[in-house]
Amino acid sequence: MIRPPLTPDLIAAGRRLGAALRTARGTRSQAEIALAAGISPETLRKIEGGRVPTPAFGTIVCLSEVLGIPLAELADAWLTAVPFDEQRSTPVSRTA
């Protein structure tokens, strides 16, 4: 099976997801979170860095659970360009 190349939109979505995960992780180490989620620290590093723009659904579910962030928030980060508040790990309203 040949995988089609990633589009710029998918790459941007992966970067948004990675940023949301980094924010939710806070000061906890990648190794701690990755092992608790059942993935390798290298995999988490790649996801957070946007190098895996379409991670497996099960991986994101496990990270959601470990980080205590609702899966819907991670979906929103992947689907939209809504920035995340570093304090609350939730989407920031764009209204002033």
TADATA-V898603 format. One record per residue. N is the residue number from 1. PHI is phi in whole degrees, 0 to 359 (none if undefined). NEAR is the number of other ideal C-beta (glycine too) atoms within 10 Angstrom. Layout:
# TADATA-V898603
n=[N,N]
phi=[PHI,PHI]
near=[NEAR,NEAR]
This chain:
# TADATA-V898603
n=[1,2,3,4,5,6,7,8,9,10,11,12,13,14,15,16,17,18,19,20,21,22,23,24,25,26,27,28,29,30,31,32,33,34,35,36,37,38,39,40,41,42,43,44,45,46,47,48,49,50,51,52,53,54,55,56,57,58,59,60,61,62,63,64,65,66,67,68,69,70,71,72,73,74,75,76,77,78,79,80,81,82,83,84,85,86,87,88,89,90,91,92,93,94,95,96]
phi=[none,263,273,293,297,288,276,303,294,293,297,296,297,297,293,296,299,300,296,296,293,300,297,294,292,62,269,289,284,300,299,301,291,300,295,295,272,81,235,279,303,296,297,297,300,292,295,298,276,81,278,236,288,230,294,299,304,300,296,292,299,296,296,302,296,296,277,69,246,302,304,298,293,292,297,299,297,288,277,230,262,283,291,258,283,295,280,253,58,230,301,267,292,271,276,266]
near=[2,4,6,6,7,13,10,7,9,14,14,15,20,22,18,21,25,23,17,26,24,17,20,23,20,11,4,12,11,18,13,13,21,23,14,14,20,12,20,13,14,11,18,26,15,17,25,23,13,16,13,17,20,15,19,12,9,11,17,19,13,17,27,19,12,19,21,8,20,12,13,9,18,21,14,17,25,20,11,11,10,15,15,21,11,12,9,10,21,16,15,12,9,8,4,3]
